[in-house]
């Protein structure tokens, strides 16, 4: 079983409260474009790594009565108020099936840092259906410039290629 915690470095989101726990997180993804080059009369094109692109991250949590931090963050970007932050996603591997591990002082197995992140979409809850018994889920899409990956406290870099 896995567990994750999300924090931000600027305190834009009210993530310190227990009500801010997230149910779901669509993990960040990096894709390299492909640049093709054909030299002279060569029959085949050479391919090289192109520019990296990053997909948006989506966070989901149950709607809490007085928590409007998702909406306020998107609104801050629209109104040109401070809106950029770094998001830290801590991923814990839960070996203890009793659930008694103290995650406050635990070292995460993986840590993903989204740099210069900002909110781009908020859905304030599930669509309204008076006959449904589902829990209302609030969604937030976050864009970012790039991310860094840490495993067991060590940052993974291209120089680590082949050393694992």
C-alpha positions in Angstrom: 0.0 0.0 0.0 1.2 3.5 -0.8 0.6 6.8 0.9 1.4 10.4 -0.2 1.4 13.9 1.2 1.4 17.1 -0.7 2.7 20.5 0.6 3.6 23.8 -1.0 6.5 26.1 -0.2 4.7 29.4 -0.2 1.7 28.4 1.9 -0.8 29.4 -0.8 -2.8 26.2 -0.1 -4.1 25.5 3.3 -2.3 22.1 3.4 -1.5 22.0 7.1 -5.0 21.1 8.1 -6.1 17.4 8.3 -9.0 18.3 6.0 -6.6 18.9 3.2 -5.7 15.3 2.7 -5.8 14.2 -1.0 -7.6 11.1 -2.2 -6.0 11.1 -5.7 -3.1 12.5 -7.5 -2.3 12.2 -11.2 1.5 11.9 -11.2 3.7 14.3 -13.2 4.9 13.1 -16.6 7.8 14.3 -18.7 8.0 13.6 -22.4 10.9 14.4 -24.8 10.0 15.7 -28.2 11.9 14.3 -31.2 14.0 16.5 -33.5 14.8 15.0 -36.9 17.7 16.0 -39.1 18.6 14.8 -42.6 22.1 15.6 -43.8 22.9 15.9 -47.5 21.9 12.8 -49.5 21.5 10.5 -46.5 18.6 8.1 -47.1 17.5 8.2 -43.5 16.8 11.0 -41.0 18.7 11.1 -37.7 16.6 11.6 -34.6 17.7 13.5 -31.5 16.0 14.3 -28.2 14.0 17.5 -28.5 12.4 19.8 -25.9 10.9 18.3 -22.8 7.2 18.9 -22.0 5.4 18.2 -18.8 1.8 17.1 -18.2 -0.5 18.8 -15.7 -0.9 17.3 -12.3 -4.4 16.8 -11.0 -5.2 16.6 -7.2 -8.5 15.4 -5.9 -10.0 15.6 -2.4 -13.3 15.5 -0.7 -15.1 18.8 -0.5 -14.7 20.4 2.9 -17.3 22.9 4.1 -15.1 26.0 4.7 -12.1 25.2 2.5 -11.9 27.4 -0.6 -8.1 27.3 -1.1 -8.2 25.7 -4.5 -10.6 28.3 -5.9 -8.6 31.2 -4.3 -5.3 29.9 -5.9 -6.8 29.8 -9.4 -8.4 33.2 -8.8 -5.0 34.6 -7.7 -3.5 33.7 -11.1 -6.5 35.3 -12.9 -6.1 38.5 -10.9 -2.3 38.7 -11.1 -1.7 38.2 -7.4 1.0 35.9 -6.1 0.2 32.6 -7.5 3.5 30.6 -8.1 4.8 28.1 -5.6 6.7 24.9 -5.5 4.7 21.8 -4.8 6.3 18.9 -2.9 4.8 15.4 -3.3 6.1 12.9 -0.7 5.5 9.3 -1.6 5.8 6.8 1.2 5.9 3.0 0.9 3.8 1.7 3.6 5.3 -1.6 4.9 3.4 -1.4 8.2 0.0 -2.7 7.4 -1.3 -1.6 10.8 -1.1 2.0 9.6 0.7 3.1 12.8 3.7 4.7 11.1 4.3 8.3 12.1 4.6 10.0 8.6 5.5 13.4 10.1 9.1 12.3 10.8 9.4 9.5 8.2 11.7 9.9 5.2 9.7 9.5 2.0 10.7 6.8 -0.5 10.3 9.2 -3.3 9.9 13.0 -3.4 8.8 14.9 -6.4 9.2 18.7 -6.5 7.1 20.6 -9.0 9.0 23.9 -9.6 7.2 27.2 -10.3 3.8 25.6 -10.1 0.4 27.4 -10.6 -3.2 26.3 -10.6 -5.0 26.4 -14.0 -8.3 24.6 -13.4 -10.6 24.0 -10.4 -13.8 22.0 -10.2 -15.6 22.9 -7.0 -17.1 19.5 -6.5 -18.9 16.6 -8.2 -21.7 17.4 -10.6 -24.9 18.0 -8.7 -27.2 14.9 -8.4 -29.6 14.9 -5.4 -30.2 11.1 -5.8 -26.5 10.1 -5.7 -24.8 8.8 -2.6 -21.3 9.6 -3.8 -18.9 11.8 -1.9 -18.3 15.2 -3.7 -14.7 15.4 -5.0 -13.0 18.7 -5.7 -10.3 18.7 -8.5 -7.4 21.0 -9.1 -5.1 21.0 -12.2 -1.6 22.3 -11.6 0.9 23.3 -14.3 4.6 23.7 -13.6 7.9 24.4 -15.4 9.8 21.3 -14.5 10.1 18.7 -11.7 12.9 17.1 -9.8 12.9 13.6 -8.4 14.5 12.4 -5.1 14.7 8.8 -4.1 15.6 8.0 -0.5 16.6 11.6 -0.1 19.0 11.7 -3.1 18.3 13.7 -6.2 18.3 11.7 -9.4 20.3 13.3 -12.2 21.4 12.3 -15.7 24.9 11.6 -14.3 23.3 8.8 -12.4 22.7 6.9 -15.6 24.1 3.4 -15.3 24.9 3.6 -11.6 21.7 2.0 -10.5 
